[in-house]
Amino acid sequence: MGRSVITGTGSYIPEIIKKNRDFANQKFFSEDNSEITIEPHIIIDKFQKITGIAERRYVSDDLNTSDIAALAGKKAIEHSDIDKETLDLIIVAHNFGDVSDKSIQADTVPSLASRVKHLLAIRNPNCIAFDVLFGCPGWVLGVMQADAFFKAGMAKKALIIGAETLSRVIDVYDRDSMIFSDGAGAVVLEYRETTNQGILSSSALSHSIDEAYYLSMNKSYNPGGDAEIKYMKMKGRKVYEYALKYVPEAMKDCFDKTGLPISSLKKIFIHQANEKMDEAIVQALYKLYGIPTMPEGIMPMCIQYLGNSSVATIPTLYDLILKGLDEKHELQKGDVVLFASVGAGMNINAVSYQL
């Protein structure tokens, strides 16, 4: 019996650090274009208490989404110790393509996966490269897609990357802009004959009636801004309520498919969206099992110093912990973990995995 096994990980963490205090002189406006008169330091303090974010990372002007995707992918390939020419799939999850620092217009032709294949100088024509657009859960969906390819006998090795440069699509006059950041994370996934490691189960949901436009592209809140230029916008309260209602149930559905007791779950790698929201989701998951409080240390977080880099948060966090770069968390062979995400669409997914 075969399973899909992560054999290598990699990440790219941008060098430019943007601290909360760097927003101290920023004017913020509401959706109705009225200026928010609350002192910026009060806005920032409240923001940090809710999101947990103290700083985030932005890419330098000379790098684009496909560049940092390739850098993370290269590290994952090196860590896996495979020949890059033996890859059957390159899957790149993102939401906005390559976005120039000079223009907010997205560039998605050719696909980012094709650009990554080019940057990695992979010549094998049988290595198929394609993109995933699925909101923040895009990287997890890429893992699920590769797993499906493997089980169908259509591939054996895949490079799955999540990369984003959200700093180039945010409206700096919108308080929510402080949440978002840049980064890239990647894994090499291989199909191996094993029964004691690899992907155990998965689940996914899409709600696209009332929920479809909880995240969207719209004009700046700045009344003097160019109405033709669109920026990423989020209905934060709606997203929070949606996530808390549906994500715990999807996570439970995924984990229940493993047939394992919830006590065997070692870590939950949840999309780094908002610290308070993530804590509420995981608490709600354990309550579904009749457990009043989530176990201590079950939920690693990097949002405090990396911000929300969308599709990159889970693979980046997994890479950091797997390689011992997080002092509070560690993983051992045989540990069972859960990857889970929620985002634009609205979309949810989860994957159970045994190291």
C-alpha positions as CSV (number, residue, x, y, z in Angstrom):
1,M,0.0,0.0,0.0
2,G,1.4,3.4,-1.0
3,R,1.1,6.8,0.6
4,S,2.1,10.3,-0.3
5,V,5.1,11.3,1.8
6,I,6.8,14.7,2.3
7,T,10.5,14.1,1.7
8,G,11.7,17.7,1.6
9,T,10.7,21.2,2.7
10,G,11.8,24.7,2.0
11,S,10.8,28.3,2.6
12,Y,11.7,31.8,1.7
13,I,11.3,34.5,4.3
14,P,11.7,38.0,2.9
15,E,14.4,40.2,4.5
16,I,12.4,43.5,4.8
17,I,10.8,43.7,8.3
18,K,7.8,45.9,8.7
19,K,7.0,46.5,12.4
20,N,3.7,47.7,13.8
21,R,5.3,51.0,14.8
22,D,6.1,51.7,11.1
23,F,2.3,52.3,10.7
24,A,2.3,55.0,13.4
25,N,2.0,57.9,10.9
26,Q,-0.4,56.1,8.5
27,K,-3.8,57.6,7.8
28,F,-6.6,55.0,7.8
29,F,-10.0,55.3,6.2
30,S,-13.3,53.4,6.5
31,E,-15.2,51.7,3.7
32,D,-17.3,54.8,3.3
33,N,-14.1,56.8,2.7
34,S,-14.3,58.7,6.0
35,E,-11.1,59.2,7.8
36,I,-10.7,57.2,11.0
37,T,-9.9,59.7,13.8
38,I,-8.7,57.2,16.4
39,E,-5.0,57.7,17.1
40,P,-2.9,55.3,15.1
41,H,-1.1,53.9,18.1
42,I,-4.5,52.9,19.6
43,I,-5.5,51.2,16.3
44,I,-2.1,49.4,16.2
45,D,-2.4,48.2,19.9
46,K,-5.9,46.9,19.3
47,F,-4.8,45.3,16.1
48,Q,-1.9,43.4,17.8
49,K,-4.1,42.2,20.6
50,I,-6.6,40.7,18.1
51,T,-4.2,39.3,15.4
52,G,-1.1,38.6,17.4
53,I,1.0,40.3,14.7
54,A,3.9,42.5,15.9
55,E,5.7,42.5,12.5
56,R,5.6,41.1,9.0
57,R,7.9,40.5,6.0
58,Y,7.8,42.2,2.6
59,V,9.9,41.3,-0.5
60,S,12.5,43.6,-1.9
61,D,11.7,45.4,-5.2
62,D,13.9,43.0,-7.3
63,L,11.9,39.9,-6.4
64,N,8.5,38.7,-7.5
65,T,6.1,35.9,-6.4
66,S,7.6,33.4,-8.9
67,D,11.1,34.3,-7.8
68,I,10.5,33.5,-4.1
69,A,8.4,30.4,-5.1
70,A,11.5,29.1,-7.0
71,L,13.8,29.9,-4.0
72,A,11.6,27.9,-1.6
73,G,11.2,25.1,-4.2
74,K,14.9,24.9,-4.7
75,K,15.4,24.4,-0.9
76,A,12.7,21.7,-0.8
77,I,14.4,19.8,-3.7
78,E,17.8,20.0,-2.0
79,H,16.3,18.9,1.3
80,S,14.6,15.9,-0.4
81,D,17.9,15.0,-2.1
82,I,16.0,14.1,-5.4
83,D,17.1,14.8,-8.9
84,K,14.9,17.7,-10.0
85,E,14.4,16.1,-13.4
86,T,12.5,13.2,-11.8
87,L,9.7,15.5,-10.7
88,D,6.3,14.7,-12.4
89,L,4.4,17.8,-11.1
90,I,5.1,21.4,-10.1
91,I,2.1,22.9,-8.4
92,V,2.2,26.6,-7.4
93,A,-0.6,28.0,-5.2
94,H,-1.0,31.8,-5.3
95,N,-3.8,34.3,-5.7
96,F,-2.4,37.3,-7.6
97,G,0.4,36.0,-9.9
98,D,3.5,38.2,-10.3
99,V,2.6,41.7,-9.2
100,S,5.1,44.4,-10.1
101,D,6.1,46.8,-7.4
102,K,5.3,49.5,-10.0
103,S,1.9,48.3,-10.9
104,I,-0.9,46.4,-9.1
105,Q,-1.8,44.6,-12.3
106,A,-1.3,40.8,-12.0
107,D,0.8,38.9,-14.4
108,T,-0.2,35.3,-14.8
109,V,0.9,34.4,-18.3
110,P,2.8,32.1,-18.4
111,S,1.6,30.4,-15.2
112,L,3.8,30.9,-12.1
113,A,4.4,27.1,-12.1
114,S,5.9,27.4,-15.6
115,R,8.0,30.3,-14.5
116,V,9.2,28.3,-11.5
117,K,10.1,25.4,-13.7
118,H,12.0,27.8,-15.9
119,L,13.9,29.3,-13.0
120,L,14.8,25.9,-11.6
121,A,16.0,24.9,-15.1
122,I,14.0,21.7,-15.2
123,R,14.1,20.4,-18.8
124,N,12.0,17.3,-18.4
125,P,8.9,17.9,-20.6
126,N,7.0,15.2,-18.7
127,C,7.1,17.4,-15.6
128,I,3.7,19.1,-15.7
129,A,3.5,22.6,-14.2
130,F,0.3,24.3,-13.2
131,D,-1.2,26.8,-10.8
132,V,-3.8,26.6,-8.1
133,L,-6.1,29.5,-7.3
134,F,-8.1,28.6,-4.2
135,G,-7.6,31.5,-1.7
136,C,-5.4,30.9,1.3
137,P,-6.1,27.1,1.3
138,G,-4.4,26.8,-2.1
139,W,-1.3,25.1,-0.9
140,V,-3.2,22.5,1.0
141,L,-5.3,21.9,-2.1
142,G,-2.1,21.5,-4.1
143,V,-1.1,18.7,-1.7
144,M,-4.5,17.1,-2.1
145,Q,-4.2,17.3,-5.9
146,A,-0.7,15.7,-6.0
147,D,-2.0,12.9,-3.7
148,A,-4.9,12.3,-6.1
149,F,-2.4,12.2,-9.1
150,F,-0.3,9.6,-7.2
151,K,-3.3,7.4,-6.4
152,A,-4.4,7.5,-10.0
153,G,-1.0,6.3,-11.1
154,M,-0.3,9.5,-13.0
155,A,2.7,10.8,-11.0
156,K,5.1,9.8,-8.3
157,K,7.0,13.0,-7.4
158,A,5.7,16.5,-7.0
159,L,6.9,19.9,-5.9
160,I,4.1,21.9,-4.2
161,I,4.7,25.6,-3.5
162,G,2.6,28.3,-1.8
163,A,3.9,31.8,-2.6
164,E,2.5,35.3,-2.3
165,T,3.5,39.0,-2.4
166,L,0.5,40.5,-0.7
167,S,2.3,43.7,0.1
168,R,1.7,44.7,-3.6
169,V,-2.1,44.2,-3.5
170,I,-3.0,45.8,-0.2
171,D,-4.6,49.2,0.3
172,V,-2.4,51.0,2.8
173,Y,-5.3,53.2,3.9
174,D,-7.2,50.1,5.1
175,R,-6.5,48.9,8.6
176,D,-6.7,45.3,7.4
177,S,-3.6,45.9,5.3
178,M,-1.5,45.4,8.4
179,I,-2.4,41.7,8.5
180,F,-0.9,40.7,5.2
181,S,2.7,39.9,4.3
182,D,4.9,38.1,1.7
183,G,6.6,34.7,1.7
184,A,6.9,31.3,0.1
185,G,6.9,27.7,1.4
186,A,7.3,24.4,-0.4
187,V,7.4,20.6,-0.1
188,V,8.5,17.7,-2.2
189,L,5.8,15.0,-2.0
190,E,6.7,11.4,-3.2
191,Y,4.5,8.3,-3.5
192,R,6.1,5.5,-1.5
193,E,5.3,2.0,-0.5
194,T,4.6,2.5,3.2
195,T,1.8,2.1,5.7
196,N,3.3,4.0,8.6
197,Q,3.8,7.5,7.2
198,G,2.3,9.9,4.7
199,I,-1.1,11.5,4.0
200,L,-3.8,9.7,6.0
201,S,-7.0,11.6,4.9
202,S,-8.3,14.9,3.6
203,S,-11.5,17.0,3.4
204,A,-12.5,20.2,1.5
205,L,-15.5,22.5,1.3
206,S,-16.5,25.5,-0.8
207,H,-19.4,27.9,0.1
208,S,-19.9,30.4,-2.7
209,I,-23.4,31.8,-2.4
210,D,-23.6,34.5,0.3
211,E,-19.9,33.8,1.2
212,A,-18.3,34.3,-2.3
213,Y,-17.3,37.9,-1.9
214,Y,-16.1,38.0,1.8
215,L,-12.8,38.6,0.1
216,S,-12.7,40.6,-3.1
217,M,-10.9,43.2,-5.1
218,N,-12.1,46.8,-4.8
219,K,-11.1,50.4,-4.8
220,S,-9.0,52.1,-2.1
221,Y,-10.6,53.5,1.0
222,N,-8.7,56.7,0.4
223,P,-11.2,59.2,-1.0
224,G,-8.5,60.7,-3.2
225,G,-7.4,57.4,-4.6
226,D,-7.7,56.1,-8.2
227,A,-11.0,54.4,-8.4
228,E,-9.8,52.2,-11.3
229,I,-7.1,50.5,-9.2
230,K,-8.4,47.6,-7.2
231,Y,-6.9,46.3,-4.0
232,M,-7.6,43.2,-1.8
233,K,-10.5,43.8,0.6
234,M,-11.8,41.6,3.4
235,K,-15.0,41.5,5.4
236,G,-13.2,40.6,8.5
237,R,-16.2,39.9,10.8
238,K,-17.9,37.8,8.1
239,V,-14.7,35.8,7.6
240,Y,-14.3,35.2,11.3
241,E,-17.9,34.0,11.8
242,Y,-17.7,31.8,8.7
243,A,-14.4,30.2,9.8
244,L,-15.6,29.5,13.3
245,K,-18.8,27.9,12.1
246,Y,-17.3,25.6,9.4
247,V,-13.6,25.1,9.8
248,P,-13.7,23.0,13.0
249,E,-16.3,20.6,11.5
250,A,-14.1,20.2,8.3
251,M,-11.1,19.5,10.5
252,K,-13.0,16.9,12.5
253,D,-14.3,15.3,9.4
254,C,-10.8,15.0,8.0
255,F,-9.3,13.6,11.2
256,D,-12.1,11.2,11.9
257,K,-11.3,9.5,8.5
258,T,-7.9,8.5,10.0
259,G,-9.7,6.2,12.5
260,L,-7.3,7.5,15.2
261,P,-8.2,9.0,18.6
262,I,-7.9,12.7,18.8
263,S,-5.3,12.2,21.6
264,S,-2.9,11.0,18.9
265,L,-2.8,14.4,17.2
266,K,0.5,16.0,17.9
267,K,0.3,19.4,16.1
268,I,-2.2,21.5,14.1
269,F,-0.7,23.6,11.4
270,I,-3.5,26.0,10.8
271,H,-3.4,28.8,8.3
272,Q,-1.8,31.8,10.0
273,A,-4.7,34.2,9.5
274,N,-5.4,35.8,12.9
275,E,-4.2,34.5,16.2
276,K,-7.5,34.9,18.1
277,M,-9.4,33.4,15.2
278,D,-7.1,30.4,15.0
279,E,-7.3,29.8,18.7
280,A,-11.1,29.9,18.6
281,I,-11.1,27.4,15.7
282,V,-8.9,24.9,17.4
283,Q,-10.8,25.3,20.7
284,A,-14.0,24.7,18.8
285,L,-12.5,21.5,17.2
286,Y,-11.7,20.0,20.6
287,K,-15.1,20.9,22.0
288,L,-16.6,18.8,19.1
289,Y,-14.7,15.9,20.7
290,G,-16.1,16.7,24.2
291,I,-12.8,18.2,25.3
292,P,-13.3,21.7,26.9
293,T,-9.8,23.1,26.2
294,M,-7.3,22.5,23.5
295,P,-4.0,20.8,24.6
296,E,-1.1,23.1,25.4
297,G,1.4,23.4,22.6
298,I,-1.0,21.9,19.9
299,M,-1.0,24.9,17.7
300,P,2.3,26.4,16.5
301,M,2.2,30.0,15.4
302,C,4.5,32.2,13.3
303,I,2.0,35.0,12.6
304,Q,3.5,37.1,15.3
305,Y,6.7,37.8,13.3
306,L,5.8,36.8,9.8
307,G,2.2,38.0,9.4
308,N,-0.3,36.4,7.1
309,S,1.3,35.4,3.8
310,S,-1.8,33.5,2.6
311,V,-0.9,30.2,0.8
312,A,2.7,30.3,2.2
313,T,1.9,30.2,5.9
314,I,1.4,26.5,6.5
315,P,4.4,25.2,4.4
316,T,6.6,27.9,5.9
317,L,5.7,27.1,9.5
318,Y,6.0,23.4,8.8
319,D,9.5,23.9,7.3
320,L,10.6,26.0,10.3
321,I,9.5,23.5,12.9
322,L,10.7,20.4,11.0
323,K,14.2,22.0,10.7
324,G,14.3,23.0,14.4
325,L,14.0,26.7,13.8
326,D,11.2,27.2,16.3
327,E,12.2,27.0,20.0
328,K,8.7,26.1,21.2
329,H,7.8,23.2,19.0
330,E,9.4,20.1,17.5
331,L,8.3,17.1,15.5
332,Q,9.4,13.4,15.7
333,K,9.0,10.5,13.2
334,G,5.6,9.0,13.6
335,D,3.9,12.1,14.8
336,V,0.4,12.8,13.4
337,V,-0.3,16.4,12.4
338,L,-3.2,18.2,10.7
339,F,-2.9,20.9,8.1
340,A,-6.0,23.1,7.8
341,S,-6.9,26.4,6.0
342,V,-9.7,28.8,5.2
343,G,-9.9,31.6,2.7
344,A,-11.4,33.4,-0.3
345,G,-14.2,31.7,-2.1
346,M,-15.0,30.8,0.7
347,N,-12.9,27.7,0.8
348,I,-11.8,25.3,3.5
349,N,-9.6,22.2,3.5
350,A,-7.7,19.9,5.8
351,V,-5.1,17.1,5.5
352,S,-4.1,14.6,8.1
353,Y,-0.4,13.5,7.9
354,Q,1.9,11.1,9.7
355,L,5.6,11.9,9.7
